[in-house]
Amino acid sequence: MPTWVKRLRDVKAAYIQPGNPEEADPADRRDSIQIEFTGGDAGQHCIAARALAGAEYGIIVTTPTGIAVDSNDCLSVNLEPS
């Protein structure tokens, strides 16, 4: 796991998801870091992680109530039933 993940607060777990070398888009070939947070806004966590990761990794953030992915501009999707 990259050392920069330790600089984030409220991290419950973090995993590396291997990229798919057969994807046409180079961004889809890179490995992604999936970071599970104990709370907070998934979009804000995603933006912070994106700033630390640089272009080397994709970012997937989950919280108990939301998910955000850097390839979707870190827009948070609410996971709570409406």
Order of alpha helices (4+ residues) and beta strands (2+ residues): beta-alpha-beta-alpha-beta-beta-beta
